[in-house]
Amino acid sequence: MDTIENVKLVSCDMLSKATPVIMDHSGLPGKPQKGYYDCFVIAYAAYSSGILTYSHDKTLQINEHDILFMKPNFIHSLYYADRFMELYYCKVLPQHMLSIKGSIIRNFPKGKMYFDDMDFMIVHDLPSLSIRNIFVTMIGEYMSNSAGHTELLNAYLIILLFNIFRLDKSESSLLKTSDNKWVGATVQYIYLHIYDKISISELAKIHNITPEHLCRTFKKHMSMTISQFITQTRINKLKDILKNTNRSIRSANELFDLDSAYLQKCFKKEVGMSMTDYWNKYHK
């Protein structure tokens, strides 16, 4: 299993009452991340998946677009299961998080169980990636260090927490994106294998149904074909990588086990501009 290390960790000694919230994002090849934080941590799996090990021998699959909310001093290891993984972090002073606790519990009674009895909670982002968008906004605001950015980060933190606990309350999951179990499982499989070649025949074999039956059911519930969904998901991922990371176009293409020329052709058709023009739009 490939692993990633050197994720930038921020301890509470780097936080202050003036700046109770720190944002970060990173992902590099190497060994698994091990240890604990002495502050509250909200980690977002922007790309790829991994295995979280805690309490010595318990494990949990962390999928792409999962949000992991960890309490201080939660001892864990995170093994990254793919070639590349990008994590977004939000770190918060314990006393600052606890000052927000009452408001969360009043709106989401289940929150009391998290703050009192659990070391962590995990939810999955909505298909619209609303949590990811909040993270990106917060990272941009933190990096800007503009006037009033501390107050804005505090406001965004409350919005972030309310969205996270709202997801927990509604028990949102990729497997519930459709009432049909085949469609939900197919969507999850595509998200987890989006870097690889995906065969509709293989997808159908997983569910022990015919490709025709799966395609009809998928289009009925998702209003697009499986191939259209795969292409759209790949292009959205490429757009996100080109816009929000420092990877070059060649490096971004190499993440996918697909012909580079084919990817660039699909990108231009979907986005209306070449990868080079799109990259230049955000990095020049």
C-alpha positions as CSV (number, residue, x, y, z in Angstrom):
1,M,0.0,0.0,0.0
2,D,1.4,3.4,-1.0
3,T,1.5,5.9,1.8
4,I,1.9,9.6,2.3
5,E,3.7,11.5,5.0
6,N,5.0,15.0,5.8
7,V,1.5,16.4,6.1
8,K,1.9,19.8,7.8
9,L,0.8,19.3,11.4
10,V,0.0,22.4,13.5
11,S,0.1,22.1,17.3
12,C,-1.8,24.4,19.7
13,D,1.4,26.1,20.6
14,M,1.2,27.7,17.1
15,L,-2.3,28.9,17.7
16,S,-3.2,31.9,19.9
17,K,-6.3,33.6,21.3
18,A,-5.9,36.1,18.4
19,T,-5.9,33.3,15.8
20,P,-7.9,30.4,17.2
21,V,-8.2,28.8,13.8
22,I,-5.5,27.6,11.4
23,M,-6.1,26.2,7.9
24,D,-3.8,24.0,5.9
25,H,-3.7,21.5,3.0
26,S,-0.9,19.1,2.0
27,G,-0.2,15.7,0.6
28,L,3.2,14.0,-0.2
29,P,4.5,10.5,-0.8
30,G,6.2,8.6,2.0
31,K,5.2,6.9,5.3
32,P,1.8,7.0,7.0
33,Q,0.9,9.9,9.2
34,K,1.0,8.8,12.9
35,G,0.4,10.7,16.2
36,Y,-2.2,13.0,17.7
37,Y,-3.1,16.7,17.8
38,D,-3.6,18.7,21.0
39,C,-6.3,20.7,19.3
40,F,-9.6,19.9,17.6
41,V,-9.0,18.9,14.0
42,I,-11.4,18.8,11.0
43,A,-9.7,16.9,8.1
44,Y,-11.2,16.7,4.6
45,A,-10.1,14.0,2.2
46,A,-10.0,16.1,-1.0
47,Y,-8.4,13.4,-3.2
48,S,-8.0,9.6,-2.8
49,S,-8.8,7.4,0.2
50,G,-7.0,5.8,3.2
51,I,-7.3,3.6,6.3
52,L,-7.6,5.2,9.7
53,T,-6.2,3.0,12.6
54,Y,-7.2,3.9,16.1
55,S,-7.4,2.3,19.6
56,H,-4.4,0.1,18.5
57,D,-6.2,-2.3,16.2
58,K,-9.5,-0.8,15.1
59,T,-9.6,0.4,11.5
60,L,-11.9,2.6,9.4
61,Q,-12.0,3.3,5.7
62,I,-11.6,7.0,4.8
63,N,-13.1,7.7,1.4
64,E,-12.6,10.6,-0.9
65,H,-14.7,13.6,0.3
66,D,-15.1,12.2,3.8
67,I,-14.8,14.7,6.7
68,L,-13.1,13.5,9.8
69,F,-13.8,15.5,13.0
70,M,-11.2,14.6,15.7
71,K,-11.1,15.7,19.4
72,P,-7.7,16.7,21.0
73,N,-5.2,13.9,21.8
74,F,-7.0,11.3,19.6
75,I,-4.2,8.8,18.9
76,H,-4.3,7.5,15.3
77,S,-2.5,6.5,12.1
78,L,-3.7,7.4,8.7
79,Y,-2.5,5.2,5.8
80,Y,-3.0,6.6,2.4
81,A,-4.2,4.0,-0.1
82,D,-3.5,5.7,-3.4
83,R,-0.7,7.3,-5.4
84,F,-1.6,10.8,-4.3
85,M,-3.8,12.3,-1.5
86,E,-4.7,15.8,-0.7
87,L,-6.0,16.7,2.8
88,Y,-7.5,19.9,3.9
89,Y,-7.1,20.8,7.6
90,C,-8.9,23.1,10.0
91,K,-7.3,23.2,13.5
92,V,-9.0,24.9,16.4
93,L,-8.0,25.7,20.0
94,P,-9.9,23.5,22.5
95,Q,-11.2,26.4,24.4
96,H,-12.4,28.1,21.2
97,M,-14.2,25.0,20.0
98,L,-15.8,24.4,23.4
99,S,-17.1,28.0,23.3
100,I,-19.1,27.0,20.2
101,K,-20.2,23.6,21.7
102,G,-23.4,24.9,23.3
103,S,-24.7,26.4,20.1
104,I,-24.0,23.1,18.2
105,I,-25.7,20.9,20.9
106,R,-28.8,23.2,21.0
107,N,-29.3,22.7,17.3
108,F,-28.0,19.1,17.0
109,P,-28.6,17.1,20.2
110,K,-26.5,14.2,18.8
111,G,-23.6,16.6,19.1
112,K,-23.5,16.1,22.9
113,M,-22.6,12.4,22.2
114,Y,-19.6,13.5,20.1
115,F,-18.2,16.1,22.6
116,D,-18.8,13.9,25.7
117,D,-18.3,10.2,24.6
118,M,-16.6,10.0,21.1
119,D,-13.1,10.6,20.0
120,F,-14.1,11.4,16.4
121,M,-17.0,11.5,14.0
122,I,-17.0,11.0,10.2
123,V,-19.5,12.2,7.6
124,H,-19.5,12.4,3.8
125,D,-19.8,15.5,1.7
126,L,-22.8,16.1,-0.4
127,P,-22.6,15.6,-4.2
128,S,-22.4,19.4,-4.5
129,L,-19.2,19.3,-2.4
130,S,-20.5,22.1,-0.2
131,I,-18.1,21.2,2.7
132,R,-15.1,21.2,0.3
133,N,-16.1,24.7,-1.0
134,I,-16.2,26.0,2.6
135,F,-12.7,24.5,3.2
136,V,-11.3,26.1,0.1
137,T,-12.8,29.5,1.0
138,M,-11.4,29.3,4.5
139,I,-7.9,28.3,3.3
140,G,-7.9,31.2,0.9
141,E,-9.0,33.6,3.6
142,Y,-6.4,32.3,6.0
143,M,-3.6,32.6,3.4
144,S,-4.7,36.2,2.5
145,N,-4.2,37.4,6.1
146,S,-6.4,40.4,5.1
147,A,-7.9,42.8,7.6
148,G,-10.7,41.1,9.6
149,H,-9.7,37.6,8.4
150,T,-9.8,36.2,12.0
151,E,-13.4,37.3,12.4
152,L,-14.3,35.8,9.0
153,L,-12.6,32.5,9.8
154,N,-14.6,32.3,13.1
155,A,-17.8,32.9,11.1
156,Y,-16.8,30.3,8.5
157,L,-15.9,27.8,11.2
158,I,-19.4,28.0,12.6
159,I,-20.9,27.5,9.1
160,L,-18.5,24.6,8.6
161,L,-19.5,22.9,11.9
162,F,-23.2,23.4,11.3
163,N,-22.9,21.8,7.9
164,I,-21.0,18.9,9.3
165,F,-23.4,18.2,12.1
166,R,-26.3,18.7,9.7
167,L,-24.9,15.9,7.5
168,D,-24.5,13.7,10.6
169,K,-28.1,14.4,11.6
170,S,-29.4,13.5,8.1
171,E,-27.1,10.4,7.9
172,S,-26.0,11.6,4.5
173,S,-24.0,9.0,2.5
174,L,-23.0,8.3,-1.0
175,L,-24.9,5.1,-0.7
176,K,-28.0,7.2,-0.2
177,T,-27.6,9.4,-3.3
178,S,-30.3,7.1,-4.8
179,D,-33.0,4.8,-3.5
180,N,-31.5,2.1,-5.7
181,K,-28.7,0.2,-4.0
182,W,-27.0,-0.5,-7.4
183,V,-26.8,3.2,-8.3
184,G,-25.5,4.2,-4.9
185,A,-22.8,1.5,-4.9
186,T,-21.9,2.4,-8.6
187,V,-21.5,6.1,-7.7
188,Q,-19.3,5.1,-4.7
189,Y,-17.2,2.8,-6.9
190,I,-16.7,5.5,-9.5
191,Y,-15.5,8.0,-6.9
192,L,-13.1,5.6,-5.4
193,H,-11.6,4.4,-8.8
194,I,-11.8,7.6,-10.8
195,Y,-8.1,7.6,-11.4
196,D,-8.4,4.1,-13.1
197,K,-10.0,2.8,-16.2
198,I,-13.6,1.9,-15.4
199,S,-15.5,-0.7,-17.3
200,I,-19.3,-0.7,-17.3
201,S,-19.2,-4.5,-17.8
202,E,-17.1,-4.9,-14.6
203,L,-19.4,-2.6,-12.7
204,A,-22.4,-4.8,-13.7
205,K,-20.5,-8.0,-12.6
206,I,-20.0,-6.5,-9.2
207,H,-23.8,-6.3,-8.7
208,N,-24.4,-9.6,-10.7
209,I,-26.7,-7.8,-13.1
210,T,-26.5,-7.1,-16.9
211,P,-24.8,-3.9,-18.1
212,E,-28.0,-2.9,-19.9
213,H,-30.0,-3.2,-16.6
214,L,-27.5,-1.2,-14.7
215,C,-27.3,1.5,-17.4
216,R,-31.0,1.9,-17.5
217,T,-31.4,2.1,-13.7
218,F,-28.4,4.5,-13.4
219,K,-29.8,6.9,-16.1
220,K,-33.3,6.8,-14.5
221,H,-32.0,7.9,-11.1
222,M,-29.0,10.1,-12.1
223,S,-30.4,11.7,-15.3
224,M,-27.2,10.9,-17.2
225,T,-25.4,7.8,-18.5
226,I,-22.7,6.1,-16.5
227,S,-20.1,7.2,-19.1
228,Q,-21.3,10.8,-18.8
229,F,-21.1,10.6,-15.0
230,I,-17.5,9.1,-15.1
231,T,-16.4,11.8,-17.5
232,Q,-18.0,14.6,-15.5
233,T,-16.5,13.3,-12.3
234,R,-13.0,13.0,-13.9
235,I,-13.1,16.5,-15.3
236,N,-14.4,18.1,-12.1
237,K,-11.5,16.4,-10.3
238,L,-9.0,17.6,-12.9
239,K,-10.4,21.2,-12.6
240,D,-10.0,21.0,-8.8
241,I,-6.4,19.7,-9.0
242,L,-5.4,22.3,-11.6
243,K,-7.0,25.2,-9.7
244,N,-6.3,24.4,-6.1
245,T,-2.9,22.6,-6.1
246,N,0.6,23.4,-7.5
247,R,0.7,20.3,-9.7
248,S,1.6,20.9,-13.3
249,I,-0.7,19.8,-16.1
250,R,1.6,16.8,-16.9
251,S,1.6,15.8,-13.2
252,A,-2.2,16.0,-13.0
253,N,-2.6,13.9,-16.1
254,E,-0.2,11.2,-14.7
255,L,-2.5,10.7,-11.7
256,F,-5.0,9.0,-14.1
257,D,-4.4,5.6,-15.7
258,L,-5.7,7.0,-19.0
259,D,-4.3,8.4,-22.2
260,S,-3.2,12.0,-21.7
261,A,-4.5,13.1,-25.1
262,Y,-7.9,11.5,-24.4
263,L,-8.1,13.3,-21.1
264,Q,-7.2,16.7,-22.6
265,K,-9.8,16.2,-25.4
266,C,-12.5,15.4,-22.8
267,F,-11.4,18.4,-20.7
268,K,-11.7,20.8,-23.6
269,K,-15.1,19.5,-24.6
270,E,-16.5,19.7,-21.1
271,V,-14.9,23.0,-19.9
272,G,-14.7,24.9,-23.2
273,M,-11.0,25.6,-22.8
274,S,-7.8,23.6,-22.8
275,M,-6.0,22.4,-19.7
276,T,-3.2,24.9,-20.4
277,D,-5.6,27.8,-20.6
278,Y,-7.4,26.7,-17.4
279,W,-4.2,26.3,-15.5
280,N,-3.0,29.7,-16.7
281,K,-6.3,31.2,-15.5
282,Y,-5.4,30.4,-11.9
283,H,-1.6,30.4,-11.8
284,K,-0.5,33.3,-14.0
